[in-house]
Amino acid sequence: MADDPRQILATSKDGKELSNAAVTLARSADQADQQALLGALTDSAFLLRLDTTQDYEGNPKRLRLRRVLDELARNKAPAAARTLVSLAGDKPFI
């Protein structure tokens, strides 16, 4: 995996690599990391690179997105809380 998780979110097509990069950002307290994560999670094209349409129709426990959200929810930083709140009202994410 490359060093910059933000770059990975923007360019990778590998679901596992995307998931690992998104988890790294989800664990971060840095506002810029959270903004990058929010930008990805509100982009339907990114969500389909992370998990396929068939994945989203299946068992939610198997989604890569779930791992990202679990880590984001564990993060006690205010920036992470803002990311979660923003996601709650975002149509592509929902």
C-alpha positions as a Markdown table, in Angstrom:
| # | Residue | x | y | z |
|---|---|---|---|---|
| 1 | Met | 0.0 | 0.0 | 0.0 |
| 2 | Ala | 1.3 | 3.5 | -0.8 |
| 3 | Asp | 2.1 | 5.9 | 2.0 |
| 4 | Asp | -0.6 | 8.5 | 1.4 |
| 5 | Pro | -4.1 | 7.2 | 2.3 |
| 6 | Arg | -5.7 | 10.3 | 0.7 |
| 7 | Gln | -4.1 | 9.5 | -2.6 |
| 8 | Ile | -5.2 | 5.9 | -2.4 |
| 9 | Leu | -8.8 | 7.0 | -1.9 |
| 10 | Ala | -8.6 | 9.2 | -5.0 |
| 11 | Thr | -6.9 | 6.7 | -7.3 |
| 12 | Ser | -7.1 | 3.0 | -6.2 |
| 13 | Lys | -9.5 | 0.5 | -7.6 |
| 14 | Asp | -8.5 | -2.2 | -5.1 |
| 15 | Gly | -11.2 | -2.6 | -2.5 |
| 16 | Lys | -8.9 | -3.9 | 0.2 |
| 17 | Glu | -6.4 | -1.1 | -0.4 |
| 18 | Leu | -9.2 | 1.4 | -0.3 |
| 19 | Ser | -10.6 | -0.1 | 2.9 |
| 20 | Asn | -7.2 | 0.0 | 4.6 |
| 21 | Ala | -6.7 | 3.6 | 3.6 |
| 22 | Ala | -10.2 | 4.7 | 4.7 |
| 23 | Val | -9.7 | 3.0 | 8.0 |
| 24 | Thr | -6.4 | 4.9 | 8.5 |
| 25 | Leu | -8.2 | 8.1 | 7.9 |
| 26 | Ala | -11.2 | 7.1 | 10.1 |
| 27 | Arg | -8.8 | 6.6 | 13.0 |
| 28 | Ser | -7.2 | 10.0 | 12.5 |
| 29 | Ala | -8.0 | 13.1 | 14.7 |
| 30 | Asp | -6.7 | 15.4 | 11.9 |
| 31 | Gln | -9.4 | 17.6 | 10.3 |
| 32 | Ala | -7.9 | 17.3 | 6.8 |
| 33 | Asp | -7.9 | 13.5 | 7.1 |
| 34 | Gln | -11.5 | 13.5 | 8.1 |
| 35 | Gln | -12.4 | 15.9 | 5.3 |
| 36 | Ala | -10.7 | 13.6 | 2.8 |
| 37 | Leu | -12.6 | 10.6 | 4.2 |
| 38 | Leu | -15.9 | 12.5 | 4.1 |
| 39 | Gly | -15.3 | 13.5 | 0.5 |
| 40 | Ala | -14.8 | 9.9 | -0.4 |
| 41 | Leu | -17.7 | 8.5 | 1.6 |
| 42 | Thr | -20.1 | 11.0 | 0.0 |
| 43 | Asp | -19.0 | 10.0 | -3.5 |
| 44 | Ser | -21.1 | 7.2 | -5.0 |
| 45 | Ala | -18.2 | 6.2 | -7.4 |
| 46 | Phe | -15.9 | 5.8 | -4.4 |
| 47 | Leu | -18.5 | 3.7 | -2.5 |
| 48 | Leu | -18.8 | 1.4 | -5.6 |
| 49 | Arg | -15.0 | 1.0 | -5.7 |
| 50 | Leu | -15.0 | 0.1 | -2.0 |
| 51 | Asp | -17.9 | -2.4 | -2.2 |
| 52 | Thr | -19.8 | -3.6 | -5.3 |
| 53 | Thr | -23.5 | -3.1 | -5.8 |
| 54 | Gln | -24.0 | -6.8 | -5.1 |
| 55 | Asp | -22.0 | -6.4 | -1.8 |
| 56 | Tyr | -24.4 | -3.6 | -0.7 |
| 57 | Glu | -27.4 | -5.8 | -1.5 |
| 58 | Gly | -26.0 | -8.6 | 0.7 |
| 59 | Asn | -25.0 | -9.0 | 4.3 |
| 60 | Pro | -24.0 | -5.6 | 5.7 |
| 61 | Lys | -21.6 | -7.3 | 8.1 |
| 62 | Arg | -19.4 | -8.2 | 5.1 |
| 63 | Leu | -19.1 | -4.7 | 3.7 |
| 64 | Arg | -15.7 | -3.0 | 3.7 |
| 65 | Leu | -17.7 | 0.1 | 4.5 |
| 66 | Arg | -18.7 | -1.3 | 7.8 |
| 67 | Arg | -15.1 | -1.6 | 8.9 |
| 68 | Val | -14.5 | 2.0 | 8.0 |
| 69 | Leu | -17.6 | 3.1 | 9.9 |
| 70 | Asp | -16.8 | 1.0 | 12.9 |
| 71 | Glu | -13.4 | 2.7 | 13.2 |
| 72 | Leu | -14.9 | 6.1 | 12.6 |
| 73 | Ala | -17.4 | 5.5 | 15.4 |
| 74 | Arg | -14.6 | 4.5 | 17.8 |
| 75 | Asn | -12.7 | 7.7 | 17.1 |
| 76 | Lys | -13.4 | 10.2 | 19.9 |
| 77 | Ala | -12.0 | 13.2 | 18.1 |
| 78 | Pro | -14.4 | 16.0 | 17.4 |
| 79 | Ala | -13.4 | 15.9 | 13.7 |
| 80 | Ala | -14.6 | 12.3 | 13.5 |
| 81 | Ala | -17.9 | 13.1 | 15.1 |
| 82 | Arg | -18.4 | 15.9 | 12.5 |
| 83 | Thr | -17.7 | 13.4 | 9.8 |
| 84 | Leu | -20.4 | 11.0 | 11.2 |
| 85 | Val | -22.9 | 13.8 | 11.5 |
| 86 | Ser | -22.3 | 14.9 | 7.9 |
| 87 | Leu | -22.7 | 11.3 | 6.6 |
| 88 | Ala | -26.1 | 11.0 | 8.3 |
| 89 | Gly | -27.7 | 13.5 | 5.9 |
| 90 | Asp | -25.8 | 12.7 | 2.8 |
| 91 | Lys | -27.9 | 11.1 | 0.0 |
| 92 | Pro | -25.2 | 9.2 | -1.9 |
| 93 | Phe | -24.0 | 7.7 | 1.4 |
| 94 | Ile | -27.4 | 6.7 | 2.7 |
